[in-house]
Amino acid sequence: MIYYRQCLMKRKINDNVQAVTSWIPEKYAIKDKVIKLQSRETKEWSDGWIVTMIGIKRIDEKQVVVRSQDYKKTRKASDI
């Protein structure tokens, strides 16, 4: 079974710092590791993301799919 950790990744492009939080396979959840990430919308890969923080919760692949939809519920509850 593959386990995932929620991580914060950052990368610098020119003078801009981008940040993203995502569930990534546990084997890549290593502080300061440089990884590629795939866009959910375009399916394109981008290089140069540095794992800066690793969450303590560990979940399996099935739960990642469920958690990936949480933002929809948050948005409905918080939009005015």
Secondary structure, DSSP 4 states (H G I P E B T S, - for coil): --EEEEEEEEEEETTEEEEEEEEEEGGG--TT-EEEEE-TTT--EEEEEEEEEEEEEEEEHHHHHHHTTHHHHHHHHH--
